[in-house]
Amino acid sequence: MAPALQGETTKLARSISLGVLLALVVVIGILSFEVMATFILPLFLAVMLAVLFQPIQVALTRKLRNRSQLAAGLTTLLVLLSVLLPSILIGVLAVSETATIVESLDREELVRKFGTLRNRLSLGPPPAPVMTAIERIRANVGQLEDRPFVEPDALAKLRPIEELQSQIETDSRVIEEKLHLGNVPAGADFTAPPAQLSAAWNSWLTAFRAPKPPQPDANHAAWQNARSQLEQFQTELLGGPLVAPIKRFVRLDNEQLDGILAKARSAAAPLAIDTTQFVGGLLWQLTVGFVIVLLGVYYFLADGASMLKSLVELTPLDPKHTETLLADFGNLTRAIVLSMVLAALAQGLLAGAGYLFVGLGSVFLLTIMTILFAMVPLVGATLVWGGACLWLFFIEQRTGAAIGLAVYCAVVVSLADNLIKPLVLQERSNLHPLPALLSVLGGAQALGPIGVFVGPMVLALLHTLLVMLRGEMKSWEQKRT
């Protein structure tokens, strides 16, 4: 065989071998991912904790004369006692308190408070007979609107047109009497209706009483116009185009309140059981995950150096790029996690002191919620303490306490966030507030609570990779020229 032909055959064989190898790597990689998918989040949490506690492990290793295994074990124990067990305890207490609050809700008390809130926000519905009459008119107009297109055989089963129109006239008189519209004589309680409401009512009556053409399409259009005028009147009755949607969506009436209570109690039912049972069940569900986290933390601390060395050797990237990525991952993990956790803890504890001072109930639950929401950029803890201020102002009608808590949280609690995060980050994470917010929300939606930390880190690492890629492209262009 000629040397040239033999060389081509060798190249072809190597290409085929490389293609088969790549295909096998992809297939086995996908299968491995399927096998390990359940443990990805616990392992990522273990990596994050190992990076955070690595300085402590290094210090212990020096103190223990390079006994790295013992130092890793002691550091893992510290992680268990200072992070994992307190997190479980706080979660159990928060969920138990939530279930207790939901079960102890007093419907009558809530009806009274929501009634007060309706009055203060001017969200009270019109008189019940008026709303009933409007709904009945709408149903009857709907029958008149659809009548031209009803099959002849079905017409005999429908109410006569005269009966429907008579019922609409009767309901219209009820509305006029209750709202003092039209020519209703003024009584002792007479209050002139707004001009826009009277105009909308007159438009409805004109459209309803106008002669309807016999042609099906024209008749349908005429009744359709009448229904439109009725809806315009109802919109004006509910406060206009801006207020009416709010009143329709947040009626805060007894029916809506009963629905909210039913849903809340249904959601809390699985939690409202014996505390020992609940704790046992929760620990049983989380045992495997926490065991993986603990084992991962230990092995990452004890054998992290050798793992990184193997990773560098297996990665097809330039070693300097791999080292940069690993260094950035460590720095970003410490910067992002520490800044978010410390700032959230500070905001939660400061806000909790404010909740306690103004006499709010469920201070522990509100504090935990403030800590959790404080990890979301921009809005964060404001959702919780802002809601607490609104509750004080509208429900408990304690204006001074509401204003005082709002000023305290806006100044002191928000200042803690603005001081701690820049101090801890020290420009190590160059994320704009908008991408930071989206990365937190997207990470939480995709990965759950841990995604609050994963999202910003992934985005920051992407920035590092793009910088590397740009450097490589510049170097490649310089070599070409």
N, C-alpha and C positions, 0 to 999 in steps of 0.2 A: 504494500500500500504506500502511495506517495506520501511524503512528509506533510505536504499541504493538506491533502485529504484527511490524513490521520489527525492533524491539528483541528480541522473543522469538526470531525466526528467527536473529538474530545470536548470541544467547546459545547457542542450540541448536547452531549451526555451530561455535562456539568450544568447546563441551563435547565435541562429536564429535571435533574436531581435537585437543583435549587428550587424550581417551581413546585415539585412534589413536597419538598421540605417546608416551604412556606405554606402550602395548603394544609399540611399536617399541623403546623404550628397554629394556623387560624382555627382549624376544627377543634383541636385539643384545647386551645385557648377558650373557645366558646363553651365547650363542655366544662372546663375548669371554672369558668365564670358562673355557669349554672349551678355547679356544685357549691361554690363559695358565696353565691349571691346572698344567702341568708345571713352570712357572717361578715359581710362587708362593712356595715355600719358599726358593729361592735369592734371590729379590727381598726376601723378608722378612728373611733373614739379612743382606742388603746394607743394608737400612734400619737394622737393629739395629747393625751395625758402623759405619755412617755416623753414627748418633746418638752412639755411644760415642766415636768419634774426632773428632767435630765441634769440641770445644775445641782440639784440636791443629791442625786445619785453620784455624780462626779465628786462632790465634796465628801460624801460618805465613803466612797472608794479610797480616797486619800487617807481619811481617818482610820479606816480598817486595813491599811497596808495592802492596798491593791486586791483585796478580796471582793471582786466585782459581783460574784454570785450572791454573797451575803448582802452587799450594798443594794443590789437590785431587789432582793426580797424585802429588806427594810423599807425601801422607797415604795414598793408596791403596797405594803401594809399601810404606809402613810397615805397613799392614794385612796385605799379602801376606807380608812377611818375619817379622812378629811373631806372626801368628795362623794364617793359612791353611797356609803351608808347614810350620811346626812341628806343626800338627794332623795333617797328612798323614803326616809322618815318624813321629810317636808312634803313630798308628793302624797303620801298616805294621809297625812293630817289635812292637807288642802282639800283632797277629794272627799274625805269624811266630813269636813266642815261644810263643803258644798252640798252634800247629800242631806245633812242635818237642816241646813237653811231651806232647801227646797221642800223638805217634808213638813217643816214648821210654818210654811206660808199660810197666812190667814186670809181666806178669800174676802171676807167682809171688810177687813182692814185695808186690803189692797184696793177694793172697789172704792172705798172712801178716799184713799190717797190719790188714786187715778182720777176720781171725780174732781178733786181739788186741782190736780194738774190740768185737766181739761179746761176748767174755768180760768185758770191763770194764763193758759196759752190760747184761750178763746177757740178751743177745738171742740166745744160741745156741739152735739148733733142737733138738728132741728127737732121740733116736737115729734114724738113717735107716730101720732095719727097722720101727720103730714108726710112723713117718709113712707108709711104704709100706703097712703093714697097715691103717692107718686109711683111706687112700684106697681100698684094695681093698674094705674093709667098706662104705664109703659107696656105691661103685658097685654092689655086690651088693644092698644094702638098697634102692637105687633101683630095681633090677629087680623086687624083691619088692613094692615100693610100687606100681609101675605095672602089675603083672601082672593085677589084676582088670579092667582096662579095655583089655587087649590083645585084638585080634580073634582069634576061635577059630582061624582059619587060620594065624595067626602063632605060636600057642602052641607048636606042635611044634618050631619053630626055636629056642625059648628053652631055657636050661639048666633042668633039673628043680629044683623047690623044695628037695628034700632035698640036692642037690649045693650049691646056694647057701648053705643053712644050715650045712652041714658046713664049707664054706670060711670062712664067718664065724666059726664056732667055732674053727677052726684059727688064723685071724688073731688072734682074741681071746686065745688062749693065748700067742701070740708077744708081744702087748702086756703081758700079765700077767707073763711071765717077765722081760721087759726092764725093766719099771717096778716089779716086786715087788708087784703088785696081787693081790687075791684070796687064795687059799690057797697061793700059791707058797712053798716052804720057803726060809728065810733062809739065804743063803750068807755067805761071808766079806766080800763087798762089799755086804752088805745095808744099805739105808738106807730107813727107814720112809717111805712116800709121805705127802704132806700129806693131812689128813683130808678136805678139800674134793675133792681129786682122787679119793680112794677112794670118796667118796659119789657123785660123778658117774659113776664107773665102774660101781658097783653099780646105779645108776639105769638106765644103758644096758643092762646085762645083764638086769635085770628086764624092761625094755620089749622086749628082743629075744626072750627065752625065754618070755614070756607067751603063752598060747594065742591064736591070731588067729581072730576070728569068720569064718564062711564068707561072710557077706554082703559084696558088693563094696565098698560105701561104708565099712562098719565095718572091713573088712580093710585098706583103703587108709589109713584114719585111724590104725589101730594101727601100721602100718609107718611112717607119717609121724611118729608120736610117737617111735618107736624111732630114726629118723634125727635127730630133734630132740635126743634124749638123747645121741646120739653126738657131735653138734656141740657140745653143752654140755660134754662130756668133753674134746673137743679144745681148747675155749676155756680150760678149767682147766689143761690140759696146757701150753698156751702162756703161762700166767702170769696168767690171769684176764681179765675183760672190758676192763680198761684197757690191759694190756700186749699181749694177743693181737693186736689190730689192727695194732699197731706191728710185731710180729714177722712178721705176714703181709705187710705192705706193704714193710718193710725187712728182708728176710731176710739180706742181705749174704752169701749163699752163692755158690758158684762159678758156678752157672747165672745168677744175677742179675748177678754181676760181669761175666761174659762178655758179657751183653746190654748192660751199660753201656759196656764197652770198645768193642763193635762199633758202637754208636750214636755214640760220641765220635769214633772213627776215621772213620766214614762222614761225619760232619759236617765233620771237619777235612781230609778227602781233597782237596777242591778247593783248600785253602790250602797243603797240603804239597807245593808244587812249587818250581821254581827261583825264587830270590828276585827275580832280574831280571825274569823272566816275570811274577811276581806284582805287583811294583811297576808294571811297564808296563801290565798289565791294569787295575789299580786306577786308575792315573792316566788311562787312556783312558776309563774309565767316568765319572770325575769331572770330566773336562776341561770339558765343556759347562757343568756346574753352576758350577764355579769361575770360568770366564770370565764368566758372567752375574753372579756375585757381585762380581767385580772391576769390571766395567763399571757395575753398579748402584751400588757404593760411590763410584766416581768421579763419576758423573752426579748422585747424590744430594748429594754434597759440593759439586760445582761449580755445579749449578743448583737446589739445594734450595730456595733462597729463592723463586725464580720458580715452582717447582712448588707450593710451599705457597700462594703467592698465587693461582694458578689454582685450586687445590683449594678455597680459601676462597670464591672467586667462584662455583664450580660447586655447592658444597654448599648445599642448601636450609635448613640450620640457621642460626640467628642467628649472625652473625660472632663474637660474644663466646663463644658455646658452642664454635665450631670452634677458636678460639684456645686456649680452656681445654683442649680435648681434645688438641690438638697439644702444648701445653706439658706436660700430664700424661703424654702418651706419651713425650716426651723424658726427663722426670724419672724416670718409672717404669722405662724401659729402662735408664738408667744405674744406678739404684738396685738393681733386681732382678738384672740381669746381673752387675754388678760385685760385689755382695754374694755371689751364688751362686758365681761363678768364683773370687774371692779366697778365700772360706771353703773351697771345695773344694780349691783348690791348697794352702792351708795345712794342711788336715787330711791330704791325701794325702802331702805331703812329710814331715810330722811322723810319720805312721804308717809311711811308708817307712823312716825312720831307725830306728823300733822294729823293723820286720821285719828290717832288716840287722843290728841289734844282737843279736837272739836267734838269728840264723843260719838264718832261713827261706830256702827256695829261691824262685827266680822273683820276686825283690824288685821288679823293674821292672814286671812284670805286675800284681802285687798293689798297687803304688802307683797305677798307672793305674786299676785297678778301684776303689780307694778314692776317687780323685778323681771318677770318674764317679758312683759311688753316693752320694757326699757331697752331690750336688746334689738328692737326694730328701729332703724334710724329715722330721723325726722319726727315722726308721730310719737312712737314709743310710749313712754309713761304717761303722756298727756291724755291718752284715751282712758286711762284708769282714774287718775286724779281729776281730770275734767268731768268724767261721769259722776264722781263722788261729789264734786261741787254742784253739778246740776241737781243731784238727788237732794242735797241740803237745801238748795234754793227753791225747787219746785215742789218736792214731796214733803219734806219736813218744814218748809217755810222758815228756815233760819238764814235770813239774808246775811247777817253779819258774819256767821260762821262760814258761809259759802264764799263770800268775798275774801275773808281772811285766809282761808285755805287756798283759794285760787292765787292770791298774791304770793303767799309763802311758797307754793309749789312752782309757780312761774319764775320766781327769783332764785330761791335756794336750791330746789331740786334740779331745775334746769341748769343752774350754774355748776352743780357737781358734775353733770355730764360734759359740759363744755370745758371743764378743767382737767378731768381725769383722762379722757380719751386722748387729747393732744399730748399730755404728759407721758403716757405709756407708749403711744404709737411712735412719737419722735420721728415723724416723716418716713416711717418704714413701710407704710401702706399708702400708696398714692392713688387712692380711690376717690373719685368725685362722689358727692352725696347721692346723686340720682342713681348711678350704677350700684353704689353700696346698698341703697334701699332695695333696688330690684333684685340684687344678688341674695339679700337676706330673705325677702319674700319668696323668690323662686326656689331657693335652697330649702326653706321650710316646707313649701308645697311639695317638692320632689322627694325630700328625704326625711321629713318630720322635724322634730325639735333640733336635732343635731345639724340639720341643714342651715340653721341660723349662723353656725360657725363655718360650715363647709362652703357655703355660697361665696362669701367674700374671699376665702382663701383660694378657691378655684379661679375666681376672676383675677385676683392679684397674680397668681401663677401664670395665667394666660397672658397677662401684660408682660411678665418676665420672658415668656417664650416668644412673644412677638418682638421684643427687643433683641433677643438672640437671633431670630430669623432675619431681622433687618440687618444686623451686623454681618451675618453670613452672606446675605445678598450683596451688600456693599463690598465685602472681601472678594466675592466671586466676580463682580463687575470690574474691580480693580485688576484682577488677574487677567481678565479677558483683554483689557486695554493695555 
